[in-house]
């Protein structure tokens, strides 16, 4: 079987050595030494001043919304994982969908201003598949209208824009370290900001609002993560450059075989160092996509329809018109991509796709 992804598994002995230390200290959670070590190592690797390690990427978005005092309308993308929208609804915000750019699959900045109302407080945009949004255009719009910007950068570990991590953009940037991601801590996520005061607000909100053992800043939540998850992150960080290079080569092999006019891929800007987090392909029509999917699954190869359906069709949001996102969602497949995937397997996947397209 070839799944759409598999978690990267480091040498067990390296992970076991850190587990033994956890056992000896008997300190399993509550901001333990490995959590602190991981945060420090990540800040050094990413060259960022501020970072908070949290339980997952979803709680990261929710904490960001609270810390920035967002409770009304938020302009967002209809083409992302459901957590982007559900986090807004969960926090009592109203998602306002703006359609995506047909080339990048990210929110279309040229359509944002038309969606701004007196109740708009923020823009929550996703760097889809690790491909950066037009961050400069979004910043200009936000600055003009006094809006906050949060980026759902769940797919973005390793992506750089103009030589720097994409996590530096926005009032807050969030990411996921879920096991499906190219860098993972089994479960986990992180919050990034360049603003020290926002960092402090998010830090106490991550830990129930604690100001001390018997004092509280205000309402918080359990957004912490454990020593066991941090241990996986510490070990996996040793292999991140190898992981990124492997995915780049695998994606290049896909590119060589699938350079066909019937297949569209997201456009990556020349000043972006892409992390190859996913390998999405868009077919000419819905029927072709289904034929390809059925053919692959018949050989136990399992692509995924990331992201289908478009989020504007969810039954707990106001209906809105997002024809580009709806169209892309109806024709897209993400092909298998993970560290152990071989060129022989990629060759087999591509040949089956080409066979469908040529029939």
N, C-alpha and C positions, 0 to 999 in steps of 0.2 A: 504494500500500500504506500502511496505517495500523498501525504496530506499537504494542505496549503502551507503549513509551517510546522516546525518542531522547535522546542526550546533548545537553546545552546546548553550543553552539559559539560562543565569543566571536569578535569580529572578529580575523581571522587576523593582521592587522598588529600588533595589541597583543601577541599571543602571540609573534610573530616578533621583536619588539624585545627581549623577555626572552631568547629563544633566542640572539640575537646576543651578549648579555652572557655567557651560558654559554660560548659559543665563545671569546670573548675571554679569559675567565678560565681556560678549560680545566679547570674544576672541575665534574665531572659528578655526583658523589655524595659520600657520607661527610660528611653534616651541613654542606652548603654554604650560602652566603649566602642563597639563595632559600628553602631549607628553614627557616632561622632567621627570615627575613622573614615567611614564611607563618605560622609558629607565633605570632609576635608579633601579626600582623594578626588571626588567628583569636581569640587571647585577648582582644584589644581588642573585636572584634565581639561575641563571646559573653559578655564581661565575666566571664572566668574567670582564676583565678590560675595554674593549671597545665594544661599540654597537651603531649602528645607526638604528633608526626606520624609515622605508621608506614606500612608497605608496603601494608596492606589491613586491612579490618575483621576478618578471621578471625584474623590474627596478633595483632591487638589483644586479642581475647578470650583467646588462648593465653598472651600475656604477662601479662595480668591474673591469670589462674589461677596462674601461676608466682609472680608477685610477692606474692600473698596466701597462698601455700603451700597451695593447694587440691589435694587428691589423692584424696579419698574421694567420698562421695555429694553430689550437687548437685541441689537441687530446681529444676526448669526447666519450660518451657512446651512443649507438643506442637505449638503453632501458630506457626511461624516458619520462616525459611529454614533449610536443612539445616546450615549452618555453625554455628548455635547449638548443636546437638547434637554434630556431628562434632568440634567443638573440644574438648568435654568428653571424648569417647571418645579422641581423639588424645592428650590429656594424661593419660590413665589414670584419669580420673574416671568415676564411675557416674551417668548421668542418672537422676533420679527424676521422672517426669512427673506434674504436677498439672494437672487440666483447666482450661479457660478459662471466663471469664465469657461468657455467651451474648450480652451486649449490647456489650461493649467489645472482645471477642476477645483480651483479655490474660489472663494467668494469674489465676486466681480466688483472692484472698487468703484467703477463708473456708475453703479446702480445703488450705492449706499446712501448718498445724500437724499435721494428721493424717498427713502424709507424713514428718515429722521423726523421725529415729532417732538412736541414739548415734553413727552414722557420718556424719551430715549435717554438712557444713562451710559450705555456702553456698547462696544462691539466685541463679540466673541467669535473669533475666526479660527478655523482649523487649517494648519499646514497639511493639506491632504496628501497622504502617502509619503510624507517627509519632504514634499515639494513646497518651498516657502511661498507664502502669500506675497502680494505686492505691499510689503511692510511700510515702505516710505509713503506710498499713496494713502494707505490706511491711517498712518500717523498724521498726515497733513489734514485729513478729514476730521479726525478725532480732535486735534488741536484747534481747528477752526470752530468746532461746535461744542467744545468743552466736554468731550466724552472720554471715558476710560477705555482702555484696550486690554483684553485678555486673549492670549493665544492658547488654543488647545494644540500643543505641540507633542501629542502622544506618540507620533510616528517619527520624531525628529532627532533622536540621539545620533550624533555624528554629522548632522547636516550643518553646513556653514554658509553664511551669506557675507560676501565681501571679506572673507578670511576669518570671520568670527562666528561663534555659535549662534544659531538662530534664536536660542533661548534668551538672548539679550534684549529682544524686541518686546514691546508692549509694557504696560504698567505691571502686569504679571504674566509670566509664561508658565504653563504647566506641562508635565509630561507623564507618561506611564512607563513603569518598569515591569509590566505584566510579562508572564512567561512567553507570550507570543511575540514580544518585541525583540529586536535584534540585540539589545542590551537589557537584561532583566535581573530582577531580584526575587523571582518566583511570583510574588505579588508586591506591588510598590508603585511609587510615583514620586514626583518632586515638584516643588514650587520655586520659581526664579523671579527675582526682581532686582532692579538697580537702586531701589528706594529703601533705605535703612528703616524708616518708620513703618512702611508697609510690611517689611520683613518682621518687625517686632509684633505687629498686629496679627500676622499669620502664625507666628510662632506660638503665641499664647492661645490662639484659637485651636491650634493643633492639639493642645494638651488640656482640654476641658476648661480653658480659661484661667488656669492656675497662675497666681502671682506669687504664691508660696504655699506651704502645706495647708494653711487655713485662711487664705485670702485669694480673691479672684479679680481679674481685670473685668470680666464680663462673661457672656455666654460663649462657651467653646464646645468642642466635640472631641471624640477620640480619633484623631487622625494620625496617631503615631504608628511606627512600625517596629518590628522585633529584631533582636540580635540574629536570629536564624536567617531572616530575609537579608539583613545587612551583610551577613557572612557570604551569602551567594553573590551579592553585588560586589563585594571586595574581591572575590576570586575572579568573577567574570570580567572585571575591569582590566585585569591583566591580559585578557585576550581580545579586547575590543578592537584594536587596530587590525588584528588578524581576521576578525569577524567582518569588519567593514571591507577589507581587501577581498575577502572571499566572495562577498555579495556583489561587489563591483565586477569581478570576473564572471560570476554566474549570469549577472544581468547582461554583460557584454555578449555572452554566448547566446542568450535568448535574442538579443538585438540582431546578431548576425543571421539567425535563422528566420526571424519573424519580421524582417524588413519588407513588408508587403503593403501595398496601397489599401488593402481591405482591413488593415489593423491600425488603429490610432493609439498612441501612447501620450501621456501627459508631457507638455512642453516644459523643459527645465531651463531656466535663465542661465546665461553664460557666466554670471558672477556667483553662481551657486555651486558649492561642493556637495553633491547629492549623496545621501547615505544608502540608497538602494534598499530602503526598508521593505518595499513591496514591488511586485512586478505586475502592474495593471495593464490590461489590453482591452480596447473597445472595438467591437465588431461593427460591421455595416448596419446590422439590424438585430432586433430582438430574437428573431428566429434563428439566425446564424449562431448567435451566442448560445442559445439553448441546444443546438445541434452539437456544438463544440463541447459544451458541458456534459452532455449525455455520452458522447463518444469517449471522453476522458474518464468519466466515472465508470464506464463499462470495463475499463482496464484498471480500476481501483486507483485512479488519479483524481484527487479531489480539489479542484479550484474553488474559490469562494466568490459570491456576488457582492463584493465590497464596492459601493455601499448601496444596498437595495433593501427596502424601498427608500426613496428620498424622504428625509425627515419631515418635510412639509406635509406628508400624508399621514403622519401619526394621528391616532384618534384622540389625543389629549392636547392638541394644539389647534389654533385657528387655521382654517384652510387658507392657502395662499398659492399664487401662481408662480411656479418655478420650472418652466418648461425645459430649460437646458439641463438642470439637475435630474429631472424626471427622465429625460432622454438618455443621458449618460448612464444613469442607474439601470436602465432597461437593457443596456448593451455591454456592460462591463463584466470582466472576470479578472480576479487576481490569481495568477498562476503560482504554483509551488515555488517557494524560495526559502531556503534555510541552510545552515552551515554544512550539513552532511550531504546535501543534494549534489549528485555527481553530474558531470557533463554527459555521461551516457544517459542518465535519466532525463536531463533537459532535452537532449537530442530526441528521445522517444516522445516526450510531451509535444515538442514542436512538430515532429513528423505527423503526429496524429491530428494536430490542429490544421496543418497544411493540407492534409488529405481531405478534411472536411471542406476547407475553402476551395479546393480544386475540383470538387465534385458538383 
